Amino acid sequence: QVQLVESGGGLVQAGGSLRLSCAASGSTASINAMAWYRQSPGKQRELVARISSGGSTIYADSVKGRFTISSDNAKNTVSLQMNSLKPEDTAVYFCNVLRVVGGGTFTYWGQGAQVTVSS
């Protein structure tokens, strides 16, 4: 099992910045990727950004150029720096970890962190 503890988030005005952090503990060997998803009321959970253990990153088109994902493999942490925030970025943000072990894939989720951007 992997436990994920998120920190950061909160309330910010449009144009402001926030930083989310997530620390993984437990069975952290063979982590293949770490990511951030978000979900707003009435919408499906969507991928915001993902970083592989090798450092490759992907971003949702809606956050490209504004958000930056980074990780520290030695500390098993992942962060999301969010700049130029917009009201439409308001959502609960979830940390996600993907492990590949023995040919199987395992996904773990954090408890979620509320991000609210006021106009």
Order of alpha helices (4+ residues) and beta strands (2+ residues): beta-beta-beta-beta-beta-beta-beta-beta-beta-beta-beta
